[in-house]
Amino acid sequence: MATLHFNKLVRDRVPEIIKARGTHPETRELSGEEYLRALKSKLIEESSELDRALTSDDLKGEIADVLEVTDALAAAYGFSKEELLAAQEKKRVERGGFSKKIFLISTTDASS
């Protein structure tokens, strides 16, 4: 009997799905601080998967995963959707968005 180790945060229904496939999942509930660290790691994992996505369907799914993790992070820190949207708008007003597709190559100190 082979044991696979994952040691990562998974969606709530994953253990149920694993059991339905005839495999036994070993799980535990994370503490508050562990959960926050695991969510941040999950965001990096999902962002990497987004980076590797090739098809439109894969991209859509990976963006959905990133949104799911960011929603969970916001809830874990006690931020409402309204607070996040306000913070997003504030940053957009102060620093802009990404619609102009600007890629910064370098800067030169004018005093040099």
N, C-alpha and C positions, 0 to 999 in steps of 0.2 A: 504494500500500500504506500503510494507516494504522497508526501506532504509538501505542499507548495506554501511558501511564506510570502505574505504581502506587506504586512505591517504598515497599513495606510488607512486613512479615512475613506469610507465608502458610503454610497447612498443608502438610505434607510431600508429599502426593500432588497438589497443585494443578498443578505443572508437567506432570506426566503427563497430567492431565485436559485441560489446555490443548493439549498435543500431540495428543491423541486427537481434538480438535476441528479439527485442521488448522492450528493457529496455533503460531508459534515463541515460547516464553518465554525471555527473557533473565533469568538469575538469578545470584546469587553467595551464598556461605556467609558469614554474619556472624561477626565475631570475638566473643569473650566479652563485652566491654563493650557492643558494638553490639547483640548479641543481647539483653542485659538491657534496654537502652533500648527496643528494638523490641518486646519482650514487654510492657513497661509501656504503650507507645503502643497496642499491640494490645488490651490490657485496656480502655483508654479507648474505643477504637473499638467493641469488642464491647458495652461497657456502654451506649454511645450507641444501638447497634442494638437492644439490649434495651429501652431507653426508648421506642423508636419502634414496637416490636412490637405488633400489634393482636390477632392470633388466638391461641388456645391453643397451636396447633402452632408458630407463630412464637415465642411466649414460651418454649416448651420448648426449641426449637432455640437460641435466643439464650442462655438460661441454660446450656445444654450448652456453648456456645462460651466463655462466661465461665469455666465450670469447667475447660475444657480449657486455657485460658490460665493460670489460677491454678495448675493442676497443673504446667504447664511452668515457671512462675516458681518454684514451690517446688522443683522438681527442679534448676533452674539455680542456685539459691542453696544447694542441698544440704540442704533441709529434708525430713524424712520426713513421710508422712501422719500418723503418730502424733504427731510434734512439733507439727504444725499443729492437729490435733484437741485436743491438750493446751492449746495457746495459746488456741484458741477457747473451750474450756471455762473456762479461767482468766478470760478477759475476761467470759464470760457470768456467772460467779459474782461477779466484782468489780463489773461495770457493768450486768449484765442482758442480755437478748436484745432482740428486737423484737416479741415476741408480744402485748404490751399496746398496741401501735400508738400510742405516745405521740409527739405532735408538739409540740416546744418552741417557744413563740411568743416569749417574752421572759423576762428576769429583772430584778429590781429590787434594788438594793443596799439592804439593811436599815438601813444607817447613814445613808442620805440623808433 
